């Protein structure tokens, strides 16, 4: 893991800075055999679907159903990082519920003896979300697991990565270093939600937009690299994909909590959907594809998911996904889409003009 300290000066990207960034990116690349895509298009993936008595039970049982997929990799790792989704530090429906974390820790308890870090880089102040949603109580309940909480924005350690800005120029962003640690098994704890820019937010979106940092409280010069991702509806899908390609080698398991999903104007202002479901997979693309199916969303609409599948990051073809547990027909319902759905869909087709900015 590289320890980079955040600059206190203005984050201004000149031609020289871009050249330096390109050299840094090249230096940080892992050997080719390690950064190969998830697999060919004909690979088969495994996804579990549970519909149990509680959120916590659902999550634990979903992970247990794919234990044979998780343990061969987990045994080789030195730590576990659980990445929740705290897009909003006060709205529980928009953010990962503490019982979802309990379910993951229930699974890890008898199977992993190393440190477990719950780590997030919220768009707001992460620690406020930790306190508001009761995350701090997880540490005491799950001894002897060595559980800790980290605010990635305040920690300030990062690696740089290049994406497109709103002018379709390549610019560097700062991604949380912990999420790029090859010795970590990264578990994504996301929520089934519709989205006001990219149709739906599940595991890949949680990882890609949770990784970019913003300035810590102590820094007087304010900056937020997450904003660069919201330059246009087409650009956002591509930037999510570019970031997913960088993060994917460290991904361990995706967990989607649909005990209470969100429909309508997500990811913040939507309405509760009692889907009572949990989804888990070591293939984040496959997990999200099943999540999209459960939400009744046309999979062709979700650009970043299609781009990730075409890039070899995972399996999107349902006929090549082994489903374990509850039949999809028992838990599928059509989620209401965002009021901006027609503008969101402008990412599709040829680019005749600069796409609108949403979100």
C-alpha contacts under 8 A as a table, 3 or more apart, distances in Angstrom:
res1	aa1	res2	aa2	distance
1	X	177	X	6.48
1	X	178	X	7.18
1	X	180	X	7.34
1	X	181	X	5.47
1	X	182	X	7.86
2	X	157	X	7.59
2	X	158	X	7.25
2	X	159	X	7.02
2	X	177	X	6.74
3	X	157	X	5.35
3	X	158	X	6.70
3	X	177	X	7.41
4	X	156	X	7.46
4	X	157	X	5.06
4	X	158	X	5.55
4	X	159	X	7.05
5	X	156	X	6.16
5	X	157	X	5.91
5	X	158	X	7.57
6	X	156	X	5.96
6	X	157	X	7.27
7	X	10	X	7.74
7	X	11	X	7.74
8	X	219	X	6.58
8	X	220	X	7.57
8	X	221	X	6.51
9	X	221	X	6.96
10	X	221	X	6.79
11	X	223	X	7.43
13	X	16	X	7.87
13	X	17	X	5.52
13	X	18	X	6.39
13	X	171	X	7.36
14	X	17	X	5.01
14	X	18	X	6.24
15	X	18	X	5.11
15	X	19	X	6.25
16	X	19	X	5.09
16	X	20	X	6.20
17	X	20	X	5.05
17	X	21	X	6.04
18	X	21	X	4.93
18	X	22	X	6.15
18	X	171	X	6.95
18	X	172	X	7.34
19	X	22	X	5.12
19	X	23	X	6.45
20	X	23	X	5.17
20	X	24	X	6.24
21	X	24	X	4.93
21	X	25	X	6.05
21	X	160	X	7.32
21	X	172	X	6.86
22	X	25	X	5.09
22	X	26	X	6.20
23	X	26	X	5.11
23	X	27	X	6.21
24	X	27	X	5.04
24	X	28	X	6.19
24	X	160	X	7.74
25	X	28	X	5.14
25	X	29	X	6.36
25	X	160	X	6.77
25	X	161	X	6.68
26	X	29	X	5.45
30	X	34	X	6.43
30	X	35	X	6.45
31	X	34	X	5.61
31	X	35	X	6.75
32	X	35	X	5.38
32	X	36	X	6.33
33	X	36	X	5.71
34	X	249	X	7.30
35	X	249	X	6.09
36	X	39	X	7.81
37	X	40	X	7.87
37	X	245	X	7.88
37	X	311	X	7.14
37	X	312	X	5.01
37	X	313	X	5.18
37	X	314	X	7.87
38	X	248	X	7.99
38	X	312	X	5.66
38	X	313	X	4.52
38	X	314	X	5.43
39	X	43	X	6.18
39	X	312	X	5.68
39	X	313	X	6.76
39	X	314	X	6.54
40	X	43	X	5.59
40	X	312	X	6.05
41	X	309	X	7.85
41	X	310	X	7.89
41	X	312	X	6.65
41	X	314	X	7.76
41	X	315	X	6.55
42	X	315	X	7.86
42	X	320	X	7.22
43	X	315	X	6.87
43	X	320	X	7.15
44	X	315	X	6.98
44	X	320	X	5.05
44	X	321	X	5.57
44	X	322	X	7.04
45	X	283	X	6.57
45	X	286	X	6.79
45	X	314	X	7.93
45	X	315	X	6.45
45	X	320	X	6.76
45	X	321	X	4.87
45	X	322	X	6.03
46	X	66	X	7.37
46	X	69	X	7.94
46	X	281	X	6.20
46	X	282	X	7.57
46	X	283	X	7.48
46	X	286	X	7.72
46	X	321	X	5.64
46	X	322	X	4.65
46	X	323	X	6.07
46	X	324	X	7.40
47	X	66	X	7.39
47	X	279	X	6.94
47	X	280	X	5.75
47	X	281	X	4.75
47	X	282	X	7.83
47	X	283	X	7.83
47	X	286	X	6.88
47	X	287	X	6.14
47	X	290	X	7.73
47	X	321	X	6.82
47	X	322	X	6.15
47	X	323	X	5.10
47	X	324	X	6.21
48	X	62	X	5.54
48	X	63	X	7.55
48	X	65	X	6.18
48	X	66	X	6.61
48	X	279	X	5.58
48	X	280	X	5.28
48	X	281	X	6.51
48	X	323	X	5.70
48	X	324	X	4.52
48	X	325	X	5.80
48	X	326	X	7.90
49	X	62	X	6.13
49	X	277	X	6.95
49	X	278	X	5.76
49	X	279	X	4.68
49	X	280	X	6.83
49	X	323	X	7.15
49	X	324	X	6.15
49	X	325	X	5.17
49	X	326	X	5.35
49	X	327	X	7.59
49	X	328	X	7.73
50	X	58	X	5.67
50	X	59	X	7.76
50	X	61	X	6.88
50	X	62	X	5.69
50	X	277	X	5.64
50	X	278	X	5.24
50	X	279	X	6.58
50	X	325	X	5.79
50	X	326	X	5.48
51	X	58	X	6.27
51	X	276	X	5.85
51	X	277	X	4.71
51	X	278	X	6.63
51	X	326	X	6.47
51	X	331	X	7.63
52	X	55	X	7.56
52	X	57	X	6.50
52	X	58	X	5.19
52	X	276	X	7.32
52	X	277	X	7.34
53	X	57	X	6.69
53	X	58	X	7.13
54	X	57	X	5.23
54	X	58	X	6.00
54	X	259	X	7.71
54	X	276	X	7.78
55	X	58	X	5.09
55	X	59	X	6.31
55	X	99	X	6.36
55	X	100	X	6.34
55	X	103	X	7.66
55	X	257	X	7.49
55	X	259	X	5.64
55	X	276	X	7.30
55	X	277	X	7.89
55	X	278	X	7.71
56	X	59	X	5.39
56	X	60	X	6.40
56	X	99	X	5.05
56	X	100	X	5.44
56	X	101	X	7.82
56	X	102	X	6.20
56	X	103	X	4.43
57	X	60	X	5.28
57	X	61	X	5.99
57	X	103	X	6.22
58	X	61	X	5.28
58	X	62	X	6.02
58	X	103	X	7.46
58	X	277	X	6.88
58	X	278	X	5.62
59	X	62	X	5.16
59	X	63	X	6.41
59	X	100	X	6.20
59	X	103	X	5.03
59	X	104	X	6.39
59	X	255	X	7.26
59	X	257	X	7.15
59	X	278	X	5.77
59	X	279	X	7.59
59	X	280	X	7.90
60	X	63	X	5.31
60	X	64	X	6.13
60	X	103	X	4.59
60	X	104	X	5.73
60	X	106	X	6.33
60	X	107	X	5.38
61	X	64	X	4.90
61	X	65	X	6.09
62	X	65	X	5.28
62	X	66	X	6.98
62	X	278	X	6.42
62	X	279	X	6.15
62	X	280	X	5.59
63	X	66	X	5.42
63	X	67	X	6.16
63	X	104	X	7.57
63	X	107	X	6.87
63	X	255	X	7.84
63	X	280	X	5.98
63	X	281	X	7.70
64	X	67	X	4.89
64	X	107	X	6.85
65	X	68	X	7.91
65	X	324	X	7.04
65	X	325	X	7.66
66	X	69	X	5.30
66	X	70	X	6.46
66	X	280	X	7.56
66	X	281	X	6.93
67	X	70	X	5.03
67	X	71	X	5.90
68	X	71	X	5.88
68	X	72	X	7.24
69	X	72	X	6.76
69	X	73	X	7.90
69	X	282	X	6.79
70	X	73	X	5.90
70	X	74	X	6.02
70	X	252	X	7.32
70	X	253	X	7.25
70	X	282	X	6.73
71	X	74	X	4.83
71	X	75	X	5.83
72	X	75	X	5.71
72	X	76	X	7.22
73	X	76	X	5.45
73	X	77	X	6.97
73	X	185	X	7.86
73	X	252	X	7.65
74	X	77	X	5.39
74	X	112	X	7.86
74	X	185	X	6.25
74	X	252	X	7.63
75	X	112	X	7.76
76	X	183	X	7.94
77	X	80	X	7.52
77	X	183	X	5.14
77	X	184	X	5.59
77	X	185	X	6.05
78	X	114	X	6.15
78	X	115	X	7.56
78	X	183	X	5.58
78	X	184	X	6.07
78	X	185	X	7.89
79	X	114	X	5.43
79	X	115	X	5.14
79	X	116	X	5.90
79	X	117	X	7.73
79	X	183	X	6.75
79	X	184	X	4.92
79	X	185	X	6.30
80	X	114	X	7.47
80	X	115	X	6.48
80	X	116	X	4.72
80	X	117	X	6.22
80	X	184	X	5.37
80	X	185	X	4.69
80	X	186	X	5.87
80	X	187	X	7.28
81	X	116	X	5.82
81	X	117	X	4.77
81	X	118	X	5.82
81	X	119	X	6.59
81	X	178	X	7.92
81	X	179	X	7.69
81	X	184	X	6.44
81	X	185	X	6.11
81	X	186	X	4.75
81	X	187	X	6.06
82	X	116	X	7.37
82	X	117	X	6.12
82	X	118	X	4.71
82	X	119	X	6.16
82	X	186	X	5.97
82	X	187	X	4.75
82	X	188	X	5.92
82	X	189	X	6.73
83	X	118	X	6.09
83	X	119	X	5.36
83	X	120	X	5.79
83	X	186	X	7.14
83	X	187	X	6.09
83	X	188	X	4.88
83	X	189	X	5.81
83	X	207	X	7.44
84	X	95	X	7.73
84	X	96	X	5.66
84	X	118	X	7.36
84	X	119	X	7.15
84	X	120	X	6.27
84	X	188	X	6.25
84	X	189	X	4.68
84	X	190	X	6.04
84	X	206	X	7.80
85	X	95	X	5.33
85	X	96	X	5.27
85	X	120	X	7.28
85	X	122	X	7.68
85	X	189	X	6.70
85	X	190	X	5.60
85	X	191	X	7.38
85	X	206	X	6.06
85	X	210	X	7.31
86	X	89	X	5.98
86	X	94	X	7.33
86	X	95	X	4.70
86	X	96	X	6.32
86	X	120	X	7.26
86	X	121	X	7.99
86	X	122	X	5.54
86	X	123	X	7.82
86	X	126	X	7.33
86	X	129	X	6.67
87	X	94	X	6.68
87	X	95	X	6.11
87	X	122	X	5.77
87	X	123	X	6.02
87	X	124	X	7.57
87	X	267	X	7.59
87	X	268	X	7.49
88	X	91	X	5.66
88	X	92	X	7.73
88	X	94	X	6.24
88	X	95	X	6.29
88	X	122	X	7.50
88	X	123	X	7.37
88	X	124	X	7.02
88	X	129	X	7.48
88	X	268	X	6.80
89	X	92	X	7.73
89	X	95	X	7.55
89	X	122	X	7.76
89	X	124	X	6.66
89	X	125	X	7.28
89	X	126	X	7.00
89	X	128	X	6.12
89	X	129	X	4.14
89	X	130	X	7.90
89	X	132	X	7.11
90	X	129	X	6.56
90	X	132	X	6.65
90	X	133	X	7.91
91	X	94	X	5.57
91	X	95	X	6.71
91	X	268	X	7.44
92	X	95	X	5.18
92	X	96	X	7.24
92	X	97	X	6.78
92	X	133	X	6.99
93	X	96	X	7.74
93	X	97	X	7.89
93	X	260	X	7.27
93	X	261	X	7.53
93	X	262	X	7.06
93	X	272	X	7.10
94	X	191	X	7.69
94	X	193	X	7.83
94	X	262	X	7.34
94	X	266	X	7.66
94	X	267	X	6.06
94	X	268	X	5.38
94	X	269	X	7.82
95	X	190	X	7.90
95	X	191	X	7.04
96	X	100	X	6.83
96	X	101	X	7.88
96	X	189	X	6.72
96	X	190	X	6.15
96	X	191	X	6.28
96	X	257	X	7.89
97	X	100	X	5.44
97	X	101	X	7.04
97	X	133	X	6.99
98	X	101	X	5.11
98	X	102	X	6.30
98	X	133	X	6.48
98	X	134	X	6.40
98	X	135	X	5.86
98	X	138	X	7.85
99	X	102	X	4.77
99	X	103	X	6.14
100	X	103	X	5.08
100	X	104	X	6.46
100	X	189	X	7.25
100	X	257	X	6.91
101	X	104	X	5.12
101	X	105	X	6.16
101	X	138	X	7.91
101	X	189	X	7.36
102	X	105	X	5.03
102	X	106	X	5.93
102	X	138	X	6.98
103	X	106	X	5.03
103	X	107	X	6.43
104	X	107	X	5.20
104	X	108	X	6.33
105	X	108	X	4.89
105	X	109	X	5.83
105	X	142	X	7.04
106	X	109	X	5.36
106	X	110	X	7.84
106	X	142	X	7.82
107	X	110	X	6.97
107	X	111	X	7.16
108	X	111	X	5.10
108	X	112	X	5.44
109	X	112	X	6.09
109	X	113	X	7.61
109	X	142	X	7.39
109	X	144	X	7.97
109	X	145	X	6.31
110	X	113	X	7.96
112	X	145	X	7.99
113	X	145	X	6.56
113	X	146	X	7.89
114	X	145	X	7.38
114	X	146	X	6.85
115	X	145	X	6.92
115	X	146	X	4.81
115	X	147	X	6.15
115	X	148	X	7.89
116	X	145	X	7.17
116	X	146	X	5.87
116	X	147	X	4.74
116	X	148	X	6.46
117	X	147	X	5.73
117	X	148	X	4.96
117	X	149	X	5.77
117	X	150	X	6.83
118	X	147	X	7.40
118	X	148	X	6.18
118	X	149	X	4.86
118	X	150	X	6.21
119	X	149	X	6.02
119	X	150	X	4.81
119	X	151	X	5.97
119	X	152	X	6.32
120	X	126	X	6.63
120	X	150	X	6.86
120	X	151	X	5.66
120	X	152	X	5.67
120	X	153	X	7.92
120	X	210	X	6.69
120	X	211	X	7.94
121	X	126	X	6.19
121	X	151	X	6.04
121	X	152	X	4.93
121	X	153	X	5.32
121	X	176	X	7.90
121	X	210	X	5.65
121	X	211	X	6.62
121	X	212	X	7.38
121	X	213	X	6.18
121	X	214	X	7.80
122	X	125	X	6.17
122	X	126	X	5.01
122	X	153	X	7.72
122	X	210	X	6.69
123	X	126	X	7.68
123	X	214	X	7.47
123	X	226	X	7.65
125	X	128	X	5.64
125	X	129	X	7.08
126	X	129	X	5.26
126	X	130	X	6.42
126	X	151	X	5.76
126	X	153	X	7.81
127	X	130	X	4.81
127	X	131	X	6.19
127	X	151	X	6.47
128	X	131	X	5.23
128	X	132	X	5.98
129	X	132	X	5.00
129	X	133	X	5.84
130	X	133	X	5.58
130	X	134	X	6.05
130	X	135	X	4.86
130	X	136	X	6.23
131	X	134	X	5.33
131	X	135	X	6.28
131	X	136	X	6.32
132	X	135	X	7.87
134	X	137	X	5.81
134	X	138	X	7.66
135	X	138	X	5.60
135	X	139	X	7.95
136	X	139	X	6.19
136	X	149	X	7.44
137	X	140	X	5.94
137	X	141	X	6.72
138	X	141	X	5.28
138	X	142	X	6.28
138	X	147	X	7.71
139	X	142	X	5.80
139	X	143	X	7.04
139	X	146	X	7.64
139	X	147	X	5.26
139	X	148	X	6.43
140	X	143	X	6.05
142	X	145	X	5.64
142	X	146	X	7.97
142	X	147	X	7.42
143	X	146	X	6.65
143	X	147	X	7.81
150	X	155	X	7.36
151	X	154	X	5.44
151	X	155	X	6.14
152	X	155	X	4.94
152	X	156	X	6.18
152	X	157	X	7.40
152	X	176	X	6.33
152	X	213	X	7.27
153	X	156	X	5.28
153	X	176	X	7.86
153	X	213	X	5.49
153	X	214	X	5.90
153	X	215	X	6.46
153	X	216	X	5.53
154	X	215	X	7.65
154	X	216	X	4.81
154	X	217	X	7.19
156	X	176	X	7.55
156	X	213	X	7.75
156	X	215	X	7.99
156	X	216	X	7.22
157	X	176	X	6.06
157	X	177	X	5.48
157	X	178	X	7.77
158	X	174	X	5.61
158	X	175	X	5.19
158	X	176	X	4.54
158	X	177	X	4.29
158	X	178	X	7.83
159	X	174	X	5.70
159	X	175	X	5.36
159	X	176	X	6.58
159	X	177	X	5.59
159	X	180	X	8.00
160	X	172	X	5.99
160	X	173	X	5.51
160	X	174	X	4.69
160	X	175	X	6.04
161	X	172	X	5.19
161	X	173	X	5.34
161	X	174	X	6.43
161	X	175	X	6.91
161	X	243	X	7.62
161	X	246	X	7.92
162	X	170	X	6.01
162	X	171	X	5.28
162	X	172	X	4.24
162	X	173	X	6.15
163	X	169	X	7.97
163	X	170	X	5.37
163	X	171	X	5.61
163	X	172	X	6.31
163	X	173	X	7.17
163	X	239	X	5.61
163	X	242	X	6.65
163	X	243	X	7.56
164	X	167	X	7.53
164	X	168	X	5.00
164	X	169	X	5.19
164	X	170	X	4.59
164	X	171	X	6.08
164	X	228	X	7.88
164	X	229	X	7.77
164	X	235	X	6.73
164	X	239	X	6.37
165	X	168	X	5.13
165	X	169	X	5.47
165	X	170	X	6.45
165	X	171	X	6.52
165	X	228	X	5.65
165	X	229	X	6.90
165	X	231	X	6.07
165	X	235	X	7.46
166	X	169	X	7.37
166	X	228	X	7.21
166	X	230	X	7.57
166	X	231	X	4.05
166	X	232	X	6.08
166	X	235	X	7.09
167	X	231	X	7.82
168	X	235	X	7.37
173	X	212	X	6.71
173	X	225	X	5.82
174	X	212	X	5.47
174	X	213	X	5.94
174	X	225	X	6.73
175	X	179	X	7.84
175	X	211	X	4.98
175	X	212	X	4.41
175	X	213	X	6.10
176	X	179	X	5.78
176	X	180	X	7.21
176	X	211	X	5.25
176	X	212	X	6.27
176	X	213	X	6.46
177	X	180	X	5.24
177	X	181	X	6.56
178	X	181	X	5.25
178	X	184	X	7.88
179	X	184	X	7.84
179	X	186	X	7.02
179	X	211	X	7.03
179	X	247	X	6.94
179	X	250	X	7.10
180	X	247	X	6.10
180	X	250	X	6.17
181	X	184	X	5.50
181	X	250	X	6.73
182	X	185	X	7.94
182	X	249	X	7.53
182	X	250	X	5.63
183	X	250	X	7.98
184	X	250	X	6.79
185	X	250	X	6.52
185	X	251	X	6.47
185	X	252	X	4.98
185	X	253	X	7.93
186	X	250	X	6.29
186	X	251	X	5.00
186	X	252	X	4.81
186	X	253	X	6.66
187	X	251	X	6.81
187	X	252	X	5.52
187	X	253	X	4.81
187	X	254	X	5.79
187	X	255	X	7.21
188	X	203	X	6.13
188	X	206	X	7.50
188	X	207	X	6.96
188	X	253	X	6.36
188	X	254	X	4.81
188	X	255	X	5.79
189	X	203	X	7.21
189	X	254	X	6.58
189	X	255	X	5.01
189	X	256	X	6.19
189	X	257	X	7.33
190	X	202	X	5.77
190	X	203	X	5.48
190	X	206	X	6.40
190	X	254	X	7.76
190	X	255	X	6.20
190	X	256	X	4.99
190	X	257	X	6.14
191	X	201	X	7.63
191	X	202	X	6.03
191	X	203	X	7.81
191	X	256	X	5.37
191	X	257	X	4.81
191	X	258	X	6.08
191	X	261	X	6.47
192	X	200	X	7.76
192	X	201	X	6.75
192	X	202	X	5.75
192	X	256	X	6.38
192	X	257	X	6.23
192	X	258	X	5.31
192	X	260	X	7.87
192	X	261	X	4.87
192	X	262	X	6.36
192	X	291	X	7.01
192	X	295	X	7.79
193	X	200	X	5.81
193	X	201	X	5.51
193	X	202	X	6.83
193	X	261	X	5.70
193	X	262	X	4.51
193	X	263	X	6.00
193	X	266	X	6.07
193	X	267	X	6.11
194	X	199	X	5.62
194	X	200	X	4.17
194	X	201	X	6.06
194	X	262	X	6.25
194	X	263	X	5.28
194	X	264	X	6.25
194	X	265	X	6.82
194	X	266	X	4.93
194	X	267	X	6.19
194	X	270	X	7.71
194	X	335	X	7.69
194	X	336	X	7.95
194	X	337	X	6.29
194	X	338	X	6.81
195	X	198	X	5.71
195	X	199	X	4.69
195	X	200	X	4.66
195	X	201	X	5.92
195	X	264	X	7.79
195	X	265	X	6.45
195	X	266	X	4.50
195	X	267	X	5.04
195	X	337	X	7.80
195	X	338	X	6.53
196	X	199	X	6.23
196	X	200	X	7.97
196	X	265	X	5.97
196	X	266	X	5.87
196	X	267	X	6.82
196	X	338	X	5.60
196	X	339	X	7.73
196	X	340	X	6.32
196	X	341	X	7.39
196	X	344	X	7.36
196	X	358	X	7.20
196	X	359	X	5.77
197	X	233	X	6.33
197	X	340	X	7.79
197	X	344	X	5.61
197	X	358	X	5.64
197	X	359	X	5.34
198	X	201	X	7.32
198	X	233	X	7.19
198	X	236	X	7.64
198	X	237	X	6.89
198	X	302	X	6.32
198	X	303	X	7.27
198	X	304	X	7.81
198	X	344	X	6.46
199	X	301	X	7.04
199	X	302	X	6.06
199	X	337	X	7.20
199	X	338	X	7.34
199	X	341	X	7.15
199	X	344	X	7.04
200	X	292	X	7.62
200	X	302	X	6.99
201	X	204	X	7.55
201	X	205	X	5.32
201	X	206	X	6.75
201	X	267	X	7.36
202	X	205	X	5.66
202	X	206	X	6.09
202	X	256	X	6.80
202	X	288	X	6.03
202	X	291	X	7.45
203	X	206	X	5.09
203	X	207	X	6.27
203	X	254	X	6.02
203	X	255	X	7.21
203	X	256	X	6.80
203	X	284	X	6.40
203	X	287	X	7.63
203	X	288	X	6.39
204	X	207	X	5.20
204	X	208	X	6.05
204	X	240	X	7.84
204	X	244	X	6.83
204	X	284	X	6.45
204	X	285	X	7.28
204	X	288	X	7.39
204	X	305	X	7.88
205	X	208	X	5.16
205	X	209	X	5.91
205	X	210	X	7.88
205	X	240	X	6.74
206	X	209	X	5.65
206	X	210	X	5.55
207	X	210	X	5.10
207	X	211	X	6.01
207	X	244	X	7.43
207	X	247	X	7.92
208	X	211	X	5.62
208	X	212	X	7.49
208	X	240	X	5.55
208	X	241	X	7.91
208	X	243	X	5.60
208	X	244	X	5.75
208	X	247	X	7.73
209	X	212	X	6.10
209	X	226	X	6.48
209	X	229	X	7.90
209	X	240	X	7.26
210	X	213	X	7.77
212	X	225	X	5.71
212	X	226	X	5.53
213	X	224	X	6.39
213	X	225	X	5.81
213	X	226	X	6.74
214	X	222	X	7.74
214	X	223	X	5.64
214	X	224	X	4.02
214	X	225	X	5.83
214	X	226	X	7.18
215	X	219	X	6.31
215	X	221	X	7.54
215	X	222	X	5.65
215	X	223	X	5.36
215	X	224	X	6.30
216	X	219	X	5.59
217	X	220	X	7.65
219	X	222	X	6.91
224	X	227	X	5.93
224	X	228	X	7.93
225	X	228	X	5.62
225	X	229	X	7.68
226	X	229	X	5.68
226	X	230	X	7.53
227	X	230	X	5.46
227	X	231	X	7.57
228	X	231	X	6.06
229	X	232	X	7.99
229	X	235	X	7.37
229	X	236	X	5.33
229	X	239	X	6.36
229	X	240	X	7.68
230	X	233	X	7.44
230	X	235	X	7.70
230	X	236	X	5.79
230	X	357	X	6.86
230	X	358	X	6.86
230	X	359	X	6.58
231	X	235	X	6.52
231	X	236	X	6.72
231	X	357	X	5.65
231	X	358	X	7.70
232	X	235	X	5.17
232	X	236	X	5.96
232	X	354	X	7.85
232	X	355	X	5.39
232	X	356	X	5.39
232	X	357	X	4.28
232	X	358	X	6.47
233	X	236	X	5.39
233	X	237	X	6.82
233	X	344	X	6.21
233	X	346	X	7.12
233	X	347	X	5.59
233	X	355	X	5.99
233	X	356	X	6.25
233	X	357	X	6.10
233	X	358	X	6.45
234	X	237	X	5.48
234	X	238	X	6.57
234	X	346	X	7.55
234	X	347	X	4.41
234	X	348	X	7.68
234	X	355	X	6.50
235	X	238	X	5.14
235	X	239	X	6.03
236	X	239	X	5.13
236	X	240	X	6.13
237	X	240	X	5.27
237	X	241	X	6.40
237	X	303	X	5.65
237	X	304	X	4.48
237	X	307	X	7.90
238	X	241	X	5.05
238	X	242	X	6.19
238	X	303	X	7.94
238	X	304	X	6.28
238	X	307	X	7.38
239	X	242	X	4.95
239	X	243	X	6.09
240	X	243	X	5.21
240	X	244	X	6.01
240	X	304	X	6.26
241	X	244	X	4.94
241	X	245	X	6.16
241	X	304	X	5.66
241	X	305	X	7.80
241	X	307	X	6.36
241	X	308	X	5.63
242	X	245	X	5.25
242	X	246	X	6.66
243	X	246	X	5.15
243	X	247	X	6.27
244	X	247	X	5.05
244	X	248	X	5.61
244	X	308	X	7.49
245	X	248	X	5.46
245	X	249	X	7.84
245	X	308	X	7.70
245	X	313	X	7.15
246	X	249	X	7.20
247	X	250	X	6.00
247	X	251	X	6.88
248	X	251	X	5.11
248	X	313	X	7.26
251	X	282	X	7.69
252	X	282	X	5.78
253	X	280	X	6.96
253	X	281	X	5.59
253	X	282	X	4.21
253	X	283	X	6.94
253	X	284	X	7.06
254	X	279	X	7.94
254	X	280	X	5.47
254	X	281	X	5.40
254	X	282	X	6.06
254	X	283	X	7.12
254	X	284	X	5.53
254	X	287	X	6.67
255	X	278	X	7.19
255	X	279	X	5.75
255	X	280	X	4.54
255	X	281	X	6.93
255	X	287	X	7.82
256	X	278	X	5.61
256	X	279	X	4.97
256	X	280	X	6.32
256	X	287	X	7.67
256	X	291	X	7.44
257	X	260	X	7.41
257	X	261	X	7.46
257	X	277	X	6.60
257	X	278	X	4.85
257	X	279	X	6.74
258	X	261	X	4.79
258	X	274	X	7.47
258	X	275	X	5.58
258	X	276	X	5.70
258	X	277	X	4.77
258	X	278	X	5.50
258	X	279	X	7.88
259	X	274	X	5.95
259	X	275	X	5.44
259	X	276	X	3.72
259	X	277	X	5.16
259	X	278	X	6.80
260	X	272	X	6.03
260	X	273	X	5.42
260	X	274	X	4.68
260	X	275	X	5.92
260	X	276	X	6.37
261	X	272	X	5.78
261	X	273	X	4.84
261	X	274	X	6.34
261	X	275	X	6.37
262	X	266	X	6.49
262	X	267	X	7.53
262	X	270	X	5.48
262	X	271	X	5.29
262	X	272	X	4.87
262	X	273	X	5.59
263	X	266	X	6.32
263	X	270	X	5.21
263	X	271	X	5.27
263	X	272	X	6.55
263	X	273	X	6.57
263	X	335	X	5.35
263	X	336	X	5.26
263	X	337	X	6.29
263	X	338	X	7.55
264	X	269	X	7.65
264	X	270	X	4.77
264	X	271	X	6.21
264	X	335	X	7.35
264	X	336	X	5.01
264	X	337	X	4.72
264	X	338	X	4.51
264	X	339	X	6.96
265	X	268	X	6.98
265	X	269	X	5.21
265	X	270	X	4.38
265	X	271	X	7.64
265	X	337	X	7.01
265	X	338	X	4.49
265	X	339	X	6.48
266	X	269	X	5.26
266	X	270	X	4.55
266	X	271	X	7.98
266	X	338	X	6.83
267	X	270	X	6.63
273	X	335	X	7.82
275	X	331	X	6.56
275	X	332	X	7.89
275	X	333	X	7.79
276	X	331	X	7.78
277	X	331	X	6.91
279	X	287	X	6.61
279	X	290	X	7.78
279	X	291	X	7.13
280	X	287	X	6.17
281	X	284	X	6.45
281	X	286	X	7.15
281	X	287	X	5.51
282	X	287	X	7.91
283	X	286	X	5.33
283	X	287	X	6.21
283	X	314	X	5.79
283	X	315	X	7.27
284	X	287	X	5.01
284	X	288	X	6.14
284	X	314	X	6.75
285	X	288	X	5.23
285	X	289	X	6.08
285	X	305	X	6.66
285	X	308	X	7.12
285	X	309	X	6.64
285	X	313	X	6.82
285	X	314	X	4.88
285	X	315	X	5.86
285	X	316	X	6.15
286	X	289	X	4.96
286	X	290	X	6.25
286	X	314	X	6.23
286	X	315	X	5.13
286	X	316	X	5.38
286	X	317	X	7.94
286	X	318	X	7.97
286	X	321	X	7.01
287	X	290	X	5.30
287	X	291	X	6.14
288	X	291	X	4.74
288	X	292	X	6.02
288	X	305	X	7.68
289	X	292	X	5.13
289	X	293	X	6.34
289	X	299	X	7.19
289	X	305	X	7.72
289	X	316	X	5.77
289	X	318	X	7.60
290	X	293	X	4.99
290	X	294	X	6.23
290	X	318	X	7.61
291	X	294	X	5.08
291	X	295	X	6.28
292	X	295	X	5.08
292	X	296	X	6.27
292	X	297	X	5.43
292	X	298	X	7.45
292	X	299	X	6.49
293	X	296	X	5.06
293	X	297	X	6.13
293	X	298	X	7.69
293	X	299	X	7.48
293	X	328	X	7.89
293	X	332	X	6.89
294	X	297	X	7.86
294	X	328	X	6.60
294	X	331	X	6.32
294	X	332	X	4.16
294	X	333	X	6.23
294	X	334	X	7.77
295	X	332	X	6.07
295	X	333	X	5.63
295	X	334	X	5.40
295	X	335	X	5.33
296	X	332	X	6.43
296	X	333	X	5.64
296	X	334	X	4.21
296	X	335	X	6.12
297	X	301	X	7.72
297	X	334	X	6.88
297	X	335	X	7.18
298	X	301	X	5.66
298	X	302	X	7.66
299	X	302	X	5.71
299	X	306	X	7.88
300	X	303	X	6.96
300	X	306	X	7.11
301	X	345	X	6.73
301	X	348	X	7.98
302	X	305	X	5.62
302	X	306	X	6.57
303	X	306	X	5.24
303	X	307	X	6.12
303	X	347	X	7.55
303	X	348	X	7.79
304	X	307	X	4.93
304	X	308	X	6.00
305	X	308	X	5.14
305	X	309	X	6.25
306	X	309	X	5.13
306	X	310	X	6.16
306	X	316	X	7.61
307	X	310	X	5.09
307	X	311	X	6.09
308	X	311	X	4.99
308	X	312	X	6.51
308	X	313	X	5.45
308	X	314	X	7.12
309	X	312	X	5.24
309	X	313	X	5.53
309	X	314	X	5.40
309	X	315	X	6.06
309	X	316	X	5.99
310	X	313	X	7.54
312	X	315	X	7.70
315	X	318	X	7.98
315	X	320	X	7.27
315	X	321	X	7.17
316	X	320	X	7.90
316	X	321	X	7.82
317	X	320	X	5.46
317	X	321	X	6.72
318	X	321	X	5.07
319	X	322	X	7.93
323	X	327	X	7.92
326	X	330	X	7.05
326	X	331	X	7.83
327	X	330	X	5.64
327	X	331	X	7.37
328	X	331	X	5.50
328	X	332	X	5.89
329	X	332	X	5.44
337	X	341	X	6.46
338	X	341	X	5.35
339	X	342	X	7.96
340	X	343	X	5.51
340	X	344	X	6.09
341	X	344	X	4.91
341	X	345	X	6.21
342	X	345	X	5.34
342	X	346	X	6.98
343	X	346	X	5.40
343	X	356	X	7.53
344	X	347	X	6.59
344	X	358	X	7.61
345	X	348	X	5.95
346	X	349	X	7.45
346	X	355	X	7.06
347	X	351	X	8.00
347	X	355	X	7.06
351	X	354	X	7.08
351	X	355	X	7.60
